[in-house]
Amino acid sequence: MLTDEGGAILNERTGHWSYLTPTAASAVLILLSSTTEDQAAGQYADRYGISRDQAASDVRAVTDALIQQGVISRPPVRRSWWRWRR
């Protein structure tokens, strides 16, 4: 369940919910609609009127947090830059 007002993601393996701030939820929504992390950072920068470097840092912080919580994983080959864990 994600909206621009916040949200939560369920880790289906553990049953643990990860609650997201509005900023993090927005980043995830943009990530889901993007094919690359770079594309997501560009969309995030455009949407919020911030620098591309800041957007890339914000997007990376969200993905790193989700990876650390075991919600997503990075594939060894960067065909699709992220995937949900099942």
Summary of the structure (lengths in Angstrom):
residues: 86
radius of gyration: 12.4
end to end distance: 16.8
largest distance: 36.6
contacts: 232
relative contact order: 0.17
helix: 47%
strand: 20%
